[in-house]
Amino acid sequence: MEEFQIRYNKTSELIEKVVDMYYNGNSCACEYPRFIQIVGINCVDYGESFKTWETTLLIDKAKKHFETETLENGPECSNEKWTCKKCKSEYNYGWSDFSIAVEREVLLPINIKATEKGKKTIKPIPLYAGLYGHSYPSKKEIESVTFDSFEKYIMEK
């Protein structure tokens, strides 16, 4: 557990820096395909039951840069429309509770209005803090990497 807490804290600090200084310092996160990729990791797409800590952290750190509107009905326990304060791109935010131990969040693009400027995404998606849940996708889809590798990916170095 102690090792995980260190990984989680390092990832959290990095993501906060990336969101505030890199993405929103240059313009907004919506211009970066790797932001859209990681906030959009949805276990439902894989037919599995897991969450990614990077997705949760990235959504949490980016939320202050979006206006949110609660939607009435939808497949999630929580449904919101998020609009970027800078470029006005729109996303659906969803949260679901799979069990007492596993819940997941996802931020899916509806209408991206920003001009893409970030580097292209890759697969397998490199994650450092990693996955948590009952069942996981193939290592061809998501892989555990070193902190340096994740930092290079998210910082687009």
KEZA-235212 format. One record per residue (C-alpha): z, x negated, y negated; residue in one letter. Coordinates in steps of 0.001 Angstrom, whole numbers, plus 500000, padded with zeros to 6 digits. Last residue first. Example, Ala and Ser with C-alpha at 12.3 -4.5 7.8 and 13.67 -1.06 7.14 Angstrom:
507140486330501060S507800487700504500A
REM end
This chain:
475307491649484798K475202495453484659E478904495874483783M479306498324486697I477398496108489118Y478784492743487979K482330494185488056E481785495545491568F480594492147492786S483501490360491100D486021492811492580F484695492126496049T482663494772497878V483239497851500047S480025499640500888E478510503060500238I475254504497501636E474187502007504339K477897501641505157K477577505173506516S479573507948504884P483269508530505527Y485599510956507267S489185512065506594H489772510726503107G489975507754500787Y487140505509499692L486963502308497727G488888500386495117A485966497909495082Y482808499986495369L479167498898495796P476707501775496312I474587500894499340P472279501417497727K471218500383494238I471099501975490802T468699500877488087K469888498925485057K470848500683481845G468600501904479083K467738505489479959E466999507572476878T469701510178476421A469036513899476825K470229514222480422I470249517903481420N472286519135484386I473906515874485488P476624516076488142L480243515060487563L482247515090490809V485914515306491701E487559515154495103R490679516277496876E492267514812499948V495903514710501118A496943518376501126I493442519270502229S489921519655500901F490841520431497287D487772520727495109S486934519619491563W483644520147489786G482180518965486516Y478662520136485708N476896517856483246Y475100518167479919E473581515545477640S474512516151473985K473706512554472925C476974511580471223K479680514115472168K478377514315475735C478617517885477012T480753518778480052W480396522185481704K483412523010483791E484185524336487246N487517524016489051S488139525134492642C484419524514493175E481622526765494410P481117528493491087G482382531195488803N483958531304485350E482887528138483597L485381526166481512T483859524288478573E484394520585477999T483372518311475135E482764514777476342F483789511256475244H487444511897476120K486376512611479714K484986509095480293A488233507504481538K489030510352483964D485452510644485248I485276506881485808L488665506820487536L487837509666489928T484413508254490745T485815504745491242E488560506098493522W485970507574495812T486859510774497592K486430511798501198F485503514668503536S482026514209505036E478706516083505090G477153513280503034Y476116515431500071D479501517201500295V481152513820499716C479835513834496158N479240510586494344I478031511869490965G480444509914488766V479132506743490481I475416507456490142Q475572508767486556I477459505649485450F474968503462487350R472058505270485679P473356504236482213Y472089506053479129E474545508925479684C477472506529479204A477003506579475445C475812504350472605S476545500613472765N480337500870472341G480323504046474407N478946502348477510Y480313498827476990Y483563499045475037M485090502396475922D483610503155479339V483422499563480617V486918498649479369K488457501736480979E486522501007484165I487844497452484321L491461498487483812E491205501213486462S489524498892488964T492222496248488548K494926498912488885N493351500408492032Y492890497032493701R496506496053492922I497765499424494154Q495709499027497357F497315495646498091E500795497154497619E500000500000500000M
REM end
